[in-house]
Amino acid sequence: MSTDSANHFAQLPSGIRICFRDHGKATDPAILLVAGLGEDQTFWGDSFVRALTSSGYRVVTMDNRDVGQSTFSTTPPPAIWRQVFARPRRDAYSLADMAQDCVGVLDHLGVEQAHLVGRSMGGMIAQTIAATAPQRVLSLTSLYSTTGAPKIGQPAKSTIRILVLTPDPKTRTDAVRSHLRLTQHVAGTGYPIDDAEEAAIAARGWDRAAGDAPAGVARQIEAIQRSGDRTAQLGRITAPTLVIHGDRDLLVSPTGGLATAKAIPSAQHVVISGMGHHIPEGLVDPITRYIVGHADRVGSSGPIVEIC
């Protein structure tokens, strides 16, 4: 089984350049992995990608805009008061724009249809693709994500305190400490994390950032806020959908997963006991088995939705 850990780039008509990696066989059905807030494509981890490629899938990973080696926006990040009161700047991009980035990568690769897997903010982006470009989607898996409705999927007060009191990292060491502090808090109770591995992930993410990482995170938060409540939009999703959430998620409350499953017609909802807002090594196997099982049931020759 071949894998490609080299960076490739897709220059999109919008002017955005997206960094991606293409793993596995080009002849296998494609899975597009969409990462979460502030995460570059390496945050998925090698074992997660290998589990999918060894199951017969081509896996495409990518850096969202404003993270990793993809384009960093030149617009100023939102002021703190805008984030607190969810008042995005007029020049803010949206989840729909980030969804178009993903479709642009598929276009670049000549992939007409793909299975979408997104986690947290990446789940929101994948949901948006499934709702707005259904002809490109074979299946959707939404991992610990939410609908954007203001009263559900909210972080715990303890998590808010950490987010508010932790200053933006100025150095690689700061970035590692911030990542460890938050991950140790939100990772759940049933699946321990490896601190050394998490430190390496955070350090690599800091090193790969082609721009101001904290500003990029702020603009991604702004994209979520600009997109608002997407519940009605999710009702238009026709792709077979699997929603996975942990019952110990302190960053996106499990109510977010429940609301997502309720909003998407015929969605399957899986709640994993002890899981938080993270995929440590102990969860790689069960989660990838859920994803592969879901994609296998749909098959690479799933129904194509015609847009008239």
C-alpha positions in Angstrom: 0.0 0.0 0.0 1.5 3.3 -1.1 1.3 6.5 0.9 2.4 10.0 0.0 3.4 12.2 2.9 4.7 14.9 0.6 3.0 18.3 0.4 1.2 19.1 -2.8 -0.6 22.4 -3.6 -3.9 23.2 -5.4 -4.1 26.8 -6.7 -7.8 27.6 -6.6 -9.8 30.1 -8.8 -10.5 32.1 -5.6 -6.8 32.8 -5.2 -6.5 30.5 -2.2 -3.7 27.9 -2.3 -4.4 24.7 -0.4 -1.8 22.3 0.8 -2.8 18.7 0.6 -1.4 15.1 0.8 -2.7 12.2 -1.2 -2.4 8.8 0.5 -3.1 5.3 -0.9 -4.1 4.2 -4.4 -5.5 6.6 -6.9 -7.9 3.9 -8.1 -9.5 3.4 -4.7 -12.6 5.4 -3.6 -11.6 8.7 -2.0 -12.0 9.8 1.6 -11.4 13.5 2.2 -10.4 14.3 5.8 -11.3 17.8 7.0 -9.5 18.9 10.2 -10.8 21.0 13.0 -10.1 24.5 14.4 -6.4 25.4 14.2 -5.5 21.9 13.2 -3.3 21.2 10.2 -3.6 17.9 8.2 -1.0 16.1 10.3 -3.2 16.3 13.4 -5.1 13.2 12.0 -2.1 11.1 12.7 -0.3 8.5 10.6 -2.1 5.5 12.2 -5.5 7.1 11.4 -4.6 7.5 7.8 -3.0 4.1 7.5 -6.1 2.4 8.9 -8.2 4.0 6.2 -5.8 3.3 3.3 -5.3 -0.3 4.4 -9.1 -0.7 4.2 -9.0 0.1 0.5 -9.5 3.9 0.5 -7.6 6.7 -1.1 -7.2 9.3 1.7 -6.8 13.0 0.9 -5.8 15.2 3.8 -5.5 19.0 3.6 -4.6 22.2 5.5 -7.6 24.4 5.7 -7.0 28.1 4.9 -5.3 29.9 7.7 -3.4 26.9 9.0 -0.4 24.8 8.0 1.0 25.4 4.5 -2.2 26.8 3.0 -2.9 30.4 2.3 -3.1 32.7 5.4 -5.6 35.5 5.0 -4.3 39.1 4.8 -7.4 40.5 6.6 -6.9 41.4 10.2 -8.1 38.9 12.8 -11.3 39.9 14.7 -10.9 41.9 17.9 -11.6 40.1 21.1 -14.9 41.9 21.6 -16.1 40.6 18.2 -15.3 37.0 19.1 -17.0 37.4 22.5 -20.2 38.9 21.0 -20.0 36.9 17.8 -19.9 40.0 15.6 -17.6 39.0 12.7 -16.0 41.6 10.5 -17.6 42.3 7.1 -14.6 40.9 5.3 -14.7 37.6 7.2 -14.9 34.4 5.2 -17.4 31.7 6.1 -17.7 27.9 6.3 -19.1 28.0 2.8 -15.9 29.5 1.6 -13.9 26.8 3.4 -16.2 24.2 1.9 -15.4 25.6 -1.6 -11.7 25.1 -0.8 -12.4 21.4 -0.2 -14.3 21.1 -3.4 -11.5 22.9 -5.2 -9.0 20.2 -4.0 -11.3 17.5 -5.3 -11.5 19.3 -8.6 -7.7 19.6 -8.7 -7.4 15.9 -8.2 -10.1 15.0 -10.7 -12.2 13.3 -7.9 -15.9 13.6 -8.8 -17.2 12.1 -5.6 -15.7 11.4 -2.2 -16.6 10.2 1.3 -16.3 13.2 3.6 -15.0 12.9 7.2 -14.8 16.1 9.2 -14.1 16.6 12.9 -15.2 19.6 15.0 -15.0 22.7 12.7 -14.1 20.2 9.9 -17.4 18.5 10.6 -19.1 21.8 10.0 -17.3 22.3 6.7 -18.1 18.7 5.6 -21.7 19.2 6.5 -21.7 22.4 4.4 -20.3 20.5 1.4 -22.9 17.8 1.7 -25.7 20.4 1.9 -24.5 22.6 -1.0 -22.7 20.2 -3.3 -24.5 16.9 -2.8 -23.4 15.6 -6.2 -19.8 15.4 -4.9 -20.6 13.4 -1.7 -20.8 9.7 -1.4 -21.2 9.7 2.4 -20.7 12.0 5.3 -19.1 11.3 8.7 -19.4 14.1 11.2 -17.1 13.8 14.3 -17.8 15.7 17.5 -19.3 18.6 15.6 -22.5 20.7 15.8 -25.1 22.7 13.9 -24.2 26.2 14.8 -27.4 26.6 16.8 -26.5 29.0 19.7 -28.0 26.9 22.6 -26.5 23.5 21.8 -23.0 22.1 21.4 -21.5 24.8 23.7 -18.2 24.3 25.6 -18.3 23.6 29.3 -17.6 26.5 31.7 -14.3 24.9 32.7 -13.2 24.8 29.0 -14.2 28.5 28.5 -12.0 29.4 31.4 -9.0 27.7 29.9 -9.7 29.3 26.5 -10.1 32.8 28.0 -7.2 32.6 30.4 -4.6 31.1 28.0 -2.8 33.8 26.0 -2.1 33.4 22.4 1.2 31.4 22.0 4.2 33.5 20.9 6.7 30.6 20.7 6.8 26.9 19.8 7.1 26.1 23.6 4.0 28.2 24.3 2.1 26.4 21.5 3.0 23.0 22.9 2.0 24.0 26.5 -1.3 25.4 25.3 -2.1 22.3 23.3 -1.3 20.0 26.1 -3.4 22.0 28.7 -6.5 22.0 26.5 -6.1 18.5 25.2 -5.7 17.0 28.7 -8.9 18.8 29.7 -11.1 17.9 26.8 -9.8 14.5 25.7 -12.3 12.6 27.9 -12.0 10.0 30.6 -11.9 6.7 28.8 -9.0 7.0 26.4 -5.8 8.4 27.8 -3.6 10.7 25.7 0.2 10.3 25.2 1.6 13.6 26.4 4.9 13.1 24.4 3.0 12.4 21.2 0.7 15.3 21.7 3.7 17.6 22.3 5.2 16.4 19.1 1.9 17.0 17.2 1.7 20.6 18.5 5.3 21.4 17.8 5.0 20.1 14.2 1.9 22.2 13.8 3.7 25.3 15.0 6.6 24.6 12.6 4.3 24.0 9.6 2.4 27.2 10.0 3.0 29.5 7.0 1.6 32.5 8.8 0.4 33.9 12.1 -1.2 30.8 13.7 -3.2 32.6 16.5 -4.6 35.1 13.9 -5.5 32.1 11.7 -7.4 30.5 14.5 -9.3 33.7 15.3 -10.3 34.1 11.6 -11.5 30.4 11.6 -13.6 31.1 14.7 -15.0 34.1 12.9 -15.9 31.9 9.9 -18.0 29.7 12.3 -19.7 32.7 13.8 -20.4 34.3 10.4 -22.1 31.0 9.3 -24.5 31.0 12.2 -27.2 28.4 12.8 -27.1 25.9 9.9 -29.8 23.6 11.2 -32.2 24.3 8.3 -29.3 23.8 5.8 -28.5 20.4 7.3 -32.0 19.3 6.6 -31.2 19.4 2.9 -28.4 16.8 3.2 -29.2 13.6 1.2 -25.9 11.8 1.6 -25.9 8.8 4.0 -24.6 10.3 7.3 -22.9 9.0 10.4 -22.6 11.3 13.4 -20.0 10.3 16.1 -19.7 12.1 19.4 -18.3 11.3 22.8 -20.3 11.5 26.0 -17.4 13.3 27.8 -16.9 16.1 25.3 -16.1 19.4 27.2 -15.5 21.5 24.0 -18.5 20.7 21.9 -21.2 19.4 24.2 -22.8 16.1 23.1 -25.9 18.0 22.5 -24.2 19.2 19.3 -23.9 15.7 18.0 -27.5 14.9 18.9 -28.8 18.0 17.2 -26.7 17.2 14.1 -28.2 13.7 13.9 -31.7 15.1 14.3 -31.2 17.8 11.7 -29.9 15.4 8.9 -32.5 13.0 7.5 -31.9 9.4 8.4 -28.5 10.1 10.0 -27.0 7.4 12.2 -25.9 8.6 15.7 -23.1 6.9 17.6 -22.2 8.0 21.1 -18.9 6.6 22.4 -18.6 6.2 26.2 -15.6 8.0 27.7 -14.7 9.8 24.5 -14.1 13.5 24.6 -13.1 16.0 22.0 -10.0 14.2 20.7 -9.0 11.0 19.0 -6.1 9.5 21.0 -4.5 6.3 19.8 -6.9 4.1 21.7 -9.8 5.5 19.6 -8.2 5.2 16.2 -9.3 1.6 15.6 -12.9 1.9 16.7 -13.5 5.2 14.9 -11.9 4.2 11.6 -13.9 1.0 11.7 -17.1 3.0 12.1 -16.0 5.2 9.1 -15.0 2.3 6.9 -18.2 0.4 7.7 -20.3 3.4 6.9 -18.4 4.0 3.6 -18.4 0.3 2.7 -22.2 0.2 3.0 -22.6 3.1 0.7 -20.0 1.9 -1.8 -18.1 3.8 -4.4 -21.0 3.6 -6.8 -23.5 5.3 -4.5 -26.3 7.4 -6.0 -25.3 10.5 -7.9 -27.5 13.5 -7.2 -28.3 15.4 -10.4 -28.6 19.1 -10.0 -31.1 20.6 -12.5 
